[in-house]
Amino acid sequence: MTDATPTVSRPRPPMRLQRKLIQLAILILASMVPSLLILQLIDERGDRQGQVEVQIAKAWGPSQRIQGPVLLVPVSRSDRQPGHLAIAPRTVAANGTLAPSERRRGQFGAIVYEADLTITGVFDIPSGDLARKASETGGDALLWDEAILVMSLSKASGLRPEDGVAIAGSKTAWRSCADAALPLLTCGREALIVARVDRSNLRESERLPFTATLRVRGTEALSLTTAAPQTQVTLTSPWPDPSFLGDALPSRTEIGSKGFTATWQIDDAASAPVSVTSRGATGSVFGNGAEVGVGLIEAVSLYRMITRVAKYGLLPV
């Protein structure tokens, strides 16, 4: 009887394992190449989408930032340098309705809107003490006959002939800064719209009510800034996905599939209703009031969603 010879397992050659790892790496790289090419194409389409949005905003209207209104009273100065008093409203109540739509160029598009705004408020006409304050800065007298009401827009697109401001019951149409050709105004990059104020309404130490109406066209976002100590802003739109912007969130919101309504209530007792400016530039006359607004965004951006799907393809299964 012979003993059975034990079976000894032979070790696998290490080169076989290395070949499998190399093959696996080649397969992973081969599967990543199409995903990387797709991501590159998505980036190119995203850049083109951004270019189309800029072009549409240029033709239709940019994101609108509305400032004011402010009452400007020129100051007669001994040195003949232009100067004015800037009087902010005591109270402002703004109501706006945004009608969104889409403008397309080929397969690319942008969200635009038309906004109808009604802004009401009250100016407190200062007493003679303010005239003395103006005199201390080099002014000789306040030129009430040349007083104007001023507002600032990012671009004066969409204004209608019937838009204007009613001051103490007397309505005046808006005029552009260039058309007004007033020495105390410096027309900058932003669009200034102005309206003359009847001197008979400017009685010292009395209140001057006003109602301003305007329609503006813009792209994606709208914001308002007033220097009034008490401001209330209400914006309504059928757009279902608002993004609230600015220095304060709305105090009340209603958001649903049929749109939104948002109301801001701002009380800033520290706001100065009157400022004295010794130059003709209007950049600082609108004050540093709180900015509030809304952006009309897409809840899920198409290109963002496609990018996420393409990135999943980079994960080896």
C-alpha positions, 0 to 999 in steps of 0.5 A, a space after each residue: 500500500 502506497 501513501 497518497 501524495 499530498 496536493 500542493 496549491 500553486 500560487 497564482 503568478 502576480 502578473 495576472 493580478 496586475 493585468 486585471 488592475 490595469 484593465 480595470 483602470 483602462 475601463 474606468 478612464 474610457 468611461 470617464 472620457 465621454 462624461 468629461 466631454 459632456 461636462 465640457 459641452 454643458 459648460 459651453 452651453 451654460 456660458 452661451 446661456 449667460 451671454 444671451 441673458 446679458 443680451 436680453 437684459 441690454 435690449 429689454 432692461 437690466 435688473 432694476 434698482 429704484 431709488 427715491 423719490 427725493 425732493 431737491 431744492 436748489 440753493 443760491 450760493 455766493 460762490 456760484 457752485 451748484 448745491 441743493 437741499 435733499 428732502 426725503 419723504 417722511 413716509 413711503 408706501 410702495 405697491 408693485 405688480 410684476 408680470 413675468 415672461 420669458 424671452 428666447 434666442 434660439 434654445 436659450 432664454 431669460 426671465 423678464 418682467 414688466 412692473 407697475 409701481 405706485 408710490 405714495 408718501 408725504 414730504 414734511 416741508 421744513 421751516 426757515 431754520 433749514 434755510 439758515 442751515 443752508 446759509 451756513 454752508 455758503 447758501 444765500 437762499 433756497 430757490 423753491 421755484 426751481 424745486 424738483 422731485 427726483 427718482 433713480 432707475 437702473 434704466 428708464 425702460 418701459 415708462 409710459 407717457 401717462 406715468 408721472 407724479 401727482 403732488 398735492 393733486 397736481 400731476 406732472 409727467 416724468 422727464 429724463 435727466 437729459 431732457 430736464 437740463 437742470 444745472 443742479 443735476 448730474 446725469 450719471 450712468 443710472 437713469 434719473 427721472 424728474 418732475 417739477 413741483 409747483 411753488 404754491 404747494 411748497 409752504 413751510 412747515 406743512 405736509 406735501 402728499 404725492 403719488 408717483 406712478 411708473 412702469 419699468 421693464 427689467 430682467 430677473 430682479 427688482 429692488 427699491 430703496 427709499 430714505 424715508 424713516 417709515 417705508 412699506 413695500 408690497 410686491 405681487 407676482 404670479 411667479 411661484 419661486 421668488 428669492 427675496 433680496 436686499 437688507 431686510 426680509 419681508 415681514 409677511 409673505 404668501 407663496 404658492 403655485 399661483 404666485 407670491 405676495 410679499 410685504 416689507 415694513 421698515 422703521 428707521 428712526 435714525 434716517 435724516 429726512 433732510 441733507 445739505 449737499 454742496 455739489 450738483 451730483 445726485 449720487 448721495 441724495 437718495 440716502 442710505 435707506 434699506 434696500 428690499 426686493 425680489 428675484 424671479 429665479 428658477 427653482 431648478 436650473 436646467 443646466 445645473 440639473 444636467 451638470 449634476 447628472 453628468 457628474 454622476 457618470 464620473 462615479 465608477 459603478 
